[in-house]
Amino acid sequence: MAATAALLATVLLHCGLASKQLHVKYQWTTPEFLFTNESMKQSMIDSGRYIPGNPFMLDVDSWQRGSTREVFVTTPRFLPGTPATLSLLSRAHASASPLLQPFPSWAMNRQGDCDAMTSVLRVQVDTCGRLWAIDSGVVDLMTAPQSLCAPQVLVFDLRTSRLLHRYRIPPENLREGSLLINIAVELPHRGSCRGAVAYLADVTQHGLVVYDVSQSRSWRVSSSFFQPSPPATHFTVAGESFTLQDGLFGLALGPVVRGDRTLYFHSLASYREVWVRTSLLRNQSLFAANTSAAAGLFTQSPGERSSQTAATAMSRRGVLFFSPLANTSLNCWNSRLPYTSSNLVQLVRDDEALQFVSGMKIVRDRSGREVLWALSCRFQRLMTGSFDPAEVNFRVLTAPVADLVRGTSCDGA
């Protein structure tokens, strides 16, 4: 009888996983761009500004404009020949592999112009209809890195495609070789769009830059929790192995609880999650004399993930979504429960579509329902030199959050 019950439980578990699906909304072998005309395209190829097969997609976010959903992707200048670094998926040539239309214009994507954008790694669309972009200022990261321009935060009005705000990160907030790779934006709790605080992850020099927009100032926070964990610096994804000593990487903001929010984060080379109240990070005086002054105020998870993870996203009810790289799966954690292996729930496994999920967002659809958006990119192939531009390498996947978590400990959080 016990054996029968165990078998039934296993069957029910597998049926539950099978019923949770991620929809492949778009996919590409390599991204292609919407050029003004063929002459422009050929000119960029001839000059080396565009090398087909080299542009690499990393992040995704979307915004509902009336009855139309606009989708944005980033193509950081990892390799030479990436003509634009931030794009809107073109609706002019609707297909499963849309062309990338540089946003807001070709001019704003011009490499070498520090009044434009150099290399945008990740973006965030806020509830006020603004797109926030973190521009590292570094090109050719995978070959011969060059810091062409100061790293900067740019904010665009999505209703007009106009640049609203630019903030260049002061040198005192950086270290030699800093690479700002991710951004999380916290809006005022009262719902105003006038003020915001942006949290920026420095993946190579293991720091967090806090930028207070209303005060037009920023400061650096340091912690041992931002550093890589030596046992986690060896990665294996879909049979491809490489070593990477990346620190602070994933950022996700929790819901408002008693007037405060929590920033959840992890290093890429790590197996644990860490969190801290944002009211502490927003208190510049805590870090005025010593960037590590509030180290004791961080909380590290008691348990570990089965693998490293890159991008994360958190629902309005405090459910954290992540993708363990070695497992090629989508998992969740109800932040009201201890961060232990028994509470880290595998929702979907797909050895093909979920190879290295590098971008993840939760957005609202027109009915107010939360939908998970994720971008997978086979970054491991870039690291090992086995990238094949003839294969499907990039996918944008979506699924309603409620459907994903139904019947799990992440449901009803």
C-alpha positions, -999 to +999 in steps of 0.1 A: +000+000+000+028+024+009+045+017-025+012+024-043+008+057-025+044+067-033+038+058-070+006+078-071+023+108-055+051+107-081+026+105-109+006+134-095+038+154-092+048+148-128+013+156-140+014+189-121+047+198-136+035+189-171+005+211-167+026+242-159+038+255-193+059+284-205+048+297-238+076+304-263+064+338-275+095+347-297+126+329-307+157+337-328+188+320-341+206+354-340+189+388-337+185+409-368+178+446-369+153+469-386+176+491-407+164+522-425+172+506-458+195+480-474+221+506-481+224+515-444+227+478-435+254+471-461+273+502-450+273+490-414+285+456-425+312+471-446+324+492-418+323+464-392+296+482-371+273+452-378+287+417-379+257+393-384+258+366-358+276+386-332+247+406-314+237+388-282+203+392-265+203+394-227+172+410-211+136+416-218+107+437-204+074+448-218+048+476-215+011+478-224+004+508-246-034+508-250-043+476-268-007+470-279+020+453-259+055+467-266+085+444-259+120+457-253+152+437-254+189+445-248+219+435-269+249+445-248+280+451-269+297+418-258+312+413-292+322+438-320+296+445-346+266+450-324+249+480-341+223+488-313+222+480-276+185+486-268+156+478-291+119+475-294+106+444-311+093+456-344+056+451-352+061+461-388+072+426-398+052+405-374+068+370-370+080+345-344+114+362-348+107+399-349+133+424-362+149+446-335+141+483-339+167+504-321+150+524-293+144+552-291+165+558-323+196+547-342+213+579-330+208+570-293+225+537-300+256+551-316+287+535-302+314+560-292+289+588-285+288+592-247+256+612-250+240+581-265+240+546-251+271+524-251+262+490-238+229+484-220+227+452-201+194+453-184+162+474-182+132+478-160+098+493-170+081+509-140+044+514-133+046+550-144+053+541-181+091+547-179+119+525-190+150+525-169+183+513-185+216+506-169+244+513-194+277+499-184+298+520-208+319+489-216+322+473-251+337+441-264+333+425-230+339+390-243+370+398-264+390+429-253+369+450-229+371+487-234+355+513-211+344+540-236+320+560-215+310+565-179+283+540-167+249+557-166+213+553-158+188+565-185+151+569-181+128+571-211+091+581-213+075+552-231+045+573-242+068+597-261+100+577-265+117+608-250+148+607-228+136+621-194+166+617-173+203+607-174+226+602-145+263+594-150+277+574-120+304+594-102+339+578-102+338+576-064+310+551-065+330+528-088+362+507-086+388+499-113+371+475-136+335+480-123+308+466-145+272+476-137+251+448-149+216+450-133+190+475-121+161+474-097+139+505-093+119+513-062+091+538-065+078+558-035+053+538-015+026+564-018+025+557-056+040+590-068+061+589-099+082+619-089+108+601-068+126+568-071+156+549-059+176+527-083+198+498-070+227+489-094+247+457-092+285+459-098+292+423-108+330+425-111+339+447-082+313+433-058+293+463-048+259+479-049+254+515-060+223+532-046+210+561-066+184+585-051+168+602-081+151+630-062+183+639-044+204+634-075+231+616-056+244+581-052+265+560-029+282+527-028+275+498-004+299+469+001+294+435+016+310+401+016+276+388+004+282+406-029+313+385-036+314+351-055+315+319-035+346+299-045+328+265-047+302+281-071+326+295-096+324+264-118+293+262-140+278+235-161+248+243-183+234+219-209+267+199-209+289+230-214+313+239-185+331+271-177+345+291-148+332+325-139+339+346-108+309+369-110+297+386-078+265+406-072+240+398-100+204+391-094+182+418-079+145+416-070+123+439-048+098+424-025+063+439-018+057+467+008+055+453+043+049+477+072+060+506+051+093+490+040+105+468+012+132+441+009+158+438-017+166+401-025+199+395-042+226+369-049+260+367-066+260+347-099+287+324-085+267+314-054+241+290-041+224+312-015+200+342-015+205+373+007+182+401+016+182+435+032+155+461+040+157+490+015+152+516+042+187+507+053+202+510+018+184+543+014+201+557+045+232+571+030+246+581+065+251+544+073+277+542+046+292+576+046+324+567+064+325+530+055+308+513+026+306+481+046+293+497+078+259+479+078+272+444+069+255+429+100+221+440+087+221+416+058+204+382+061+217+351+043+194+322+035+198+292+057+196+268+027+211+266-007+199+262-042+208+231-062+227+254-087+237+289-095+210+312-109+211+344-129+179+366-132+151+367-107+117+383-104+093+387-075+055+388-076+033+413-057+027+385-031+063+379-024+070+348-046+105+348-060+110+332-094+145+319-105+161+295-129+188+271-115+212+270-144+224+234-141+188+222-139+174+242-169+143+247-149+120+275-136+116+274-098+099+295-071+102+303-035+075+317-012+094+343+008+071+338+038+087+304+042+123+295+051+147+295+022+154+257+023+156+231-003+121+217+006+106+252-001+124+258-035+098+244-059+105+233-094+077+244-116+089+237-152+119+219-166+129+223-203+164+213-212+161+232-245+142+264-239+155+271-204+192+272-211+206+301-192+177+324-183+194+358-182+163+381-181+132+378-160+103+402-152+068+400-139+044+424-156+006+431-155-015+423-185-046+445-195-067+427-169-042+433-141-031+396-141+006+390-133+026+374-162+061+361-160+084+371-189+118+354-193+146+355-218+169+325-223+201+331-242+226+301-241+252+323-226+272+291-218+279+287-255+294+322-256+317+313-227+329+281-242+332+293-278+306+268-291+280+293-300+262+283-332+243+311-350+224+285-370+206+271-339+178+287-320+197+305-292+173+331-279+138+327-266+113+349-249+089+328-228+058+338-209+032+323-185+006+337-161+020+336-125-012+321-111-010+292-135+027+285-127+023+283-089-011+267-086-011+238-062+024+245-048+037+262-017+041+294-038+004+295-043-016+318-020+015+336-007 
